[in-house]
């Protein structure tokens, strides 16, 4: 704050000095008018400078802080290309008769530089692919191929609160880097401070999961100050940032899943992963299960596998609160998940 106010004072003093010199150089002016005008210009400059200089600089710094580093490099490339082309055109244009010879080089500089930056930024994905291809060293057939570049994966609030992502990250199955945007962390803190007990416990669980992943995860995790300030909703921010960084989103939120897929963003859904890695159970397979409750039909008993899969055991009611050996008869896949039907192993023996 002190340095910014000092800059304002210097600019206002400079403007006041210029005004004083101009008024003092006039052949006819009243005594002390130059001093009065200099003071007025100093005060006006002190008030107007923040609106003309400080605020645009703050907005420019905000854009720079939110923009990915790749976009900044691409913009600098477009700027350099535009300056080179403008410099090549400036010499022949400067030989035109005045005023064209004076103004056309300046106009060409502004227009060509802006066009080059716009074209390069719009084709940044092609520029990035070309740069990677050029930078990758040529290797002999006997040498090992170059390691693929690390990629980023965005974490959604629902996936963090769910907690299974912490277990998955410790296994090393996720490659690259887990990214938690600052606004997701702020949302977790807001939920953890909620007066509602359930929401407060969910928020605290999410913060505990982040703390655990930062210590135990085999995949590196970072909290980045990236944001999409023109979008108020967290889901919309995540989708826009995922598009900007060209990375997938890990989530359990059904609505975010649909919205992201409609906009071409890859979604890694933990629920789908959990269903995909459940062990395969075939009819005729034997296993042990603990009967914990009665079924909907007469004499049925119900148990569960370790992954939560329901097992309906015919003639299993009499084994309530007991461990029994069963034989799988059929497997049913439903929208809610998978159900296994079985009967006691001793069923065929009439016992």
Secondary structure as UniProt FT lines:
FT   HELIX           2..25
FT   TURN            31..32
FT   HELIX           33..49
FT   HELIX           50..54
FT   HELIX           55..66
FT   HELIX           69..94
FT   TURN            98..99
FT   HELIX           100..122
FT   HELIX           124..135
FT   TURN            141..142
FT   STRAND          152..155
FT   HELIX           157..162
FT   HELIX           164..171
FT   STRAND          177..181
FT   HELIX           182..192
FT   HELIX           197..216
FT   STRAND          220..224
FT   TURN            229..230
FT   HELIX           234..245
FT   STRAND          248..251
FT   HELIX           254..262
FT   TURN            263..264
FT   STRAND          267..269
FT   HELIX           270..276
FT   TURN            283..284
FT   STRAND          286..290
FT   STRAND          293..294
FT   TURN            298..299
FT   STRAND          301..304
FT   TURN            306..307
FT   STRAND          310..314
FT   HELIX           317..319
FT   TURN            320..321
FT   STRAND          323..333
FT   STRAND          338..344
FT   HELIX           345..349
//
